[in-house]
Amino acid sequence: MNDWRPKWRRIWALTRKETRQILRDPSSIATGIVFPVMMILLFGFGLSLDVTKVSVAVVDEDVSADSAALIGDFRLSPYFVLTATRSMAVATALMLDRKVDGILQIPPDFSRRFHAGAADIQILVDGTDSNQARIMQAYAAGPVAIWSAAQAQSGTTIAVGPVALESRLWFNEANDSHYFLVPGLIVLVMTIIGAFLTAMVVAREWERGTLEALFVTPMQPGEFLISKFIPYFGLGMIGFLLCLLAGQFLFHVPLQGSLALLCVASMVYLLVALGIGLLVSTLVKSQFLASQLAMLLTFLPAMMLSGFMFDLRSMPAVVRGITYVLPARYAVSLLQTLYLAGNVGSVIVPNLAVLAAMGAALMLMTRLKTVKRIT
């Protein structure tokens, strides 16, 4: 009747021992708290996928009121920083020296052809960074459209089609890359704490010889795993809380979905990360090898193949197929949906179910591989 009491006493004693070991180990504190804070600051303030303040050389060969007005609209754009040049040769030299990212050329007959109804300007873009080049080309259409609309209102005759285009951004109206970087950052932080730290837990016990001493006690493998699991789960939730506060107060990323659902999704993914780390730690008796395997199996895929940094649809079919076995793929999709779109059940339920199944399978495999036997 009272068999559960000794079991829970052993779990409590082992959990306190593991917690004290974490608190006394500077590397665990650094990896669990200091490193996530550094990642938050680095990704939040140092990494941005937005293209702003692009340097553009301007070659105005027309030197007219129309060309001056067009250049003025480019100057008012928050995306461009203009540098006036005397000729295309000077502008080309600046681009070759990587001092400007593009060239705006206004031909000498621009004003005359504009009033005749067929004017052209040229935007030359540095294509070294193809993503920035595409964005610059799209941004350049903005000042031109504003200038054309102003000319139309002033009574200038312009050939205009019958269709007016009105665009709107859904889920990220501010067009700020932090809005989808912060959810991915939460996944990365929990991956580091959940998988990287726990991957060295059992391996450290083997290297220090303390596991053999535990084997002669009444401790059971399940109790041992629970005692390893609880402290790192708490450490992972601290990392999650830091990311949540940073997203809200540092980067002002709005949460469209339920906070409770966000916490549940994060905890389920943390279970998966802990399961991977404990499984690796159970199979490998070297801390160095365990840490390298954890980095290879969790952190790098979470960074490169989860949709955090790169769109999965642009990847080759083979690589895209591999992503379906990566837990981070489902976690990033879950958190980005909750942050940006809200409680979209058709996205949340399948991804959450896959993560829950992965977590259960990993915990079962870890339990089966953990035996009281010295090999």
Order of alpha helices (4+ residues) and beta strands (2+ residues): alpha-alpha-alpha-beta-alpha-beta-alpha-beta-alpha-beta-alpha-alpha-alpha-alpha-alpha-alpha-alpha-alpha-alpha-alpha-alpha
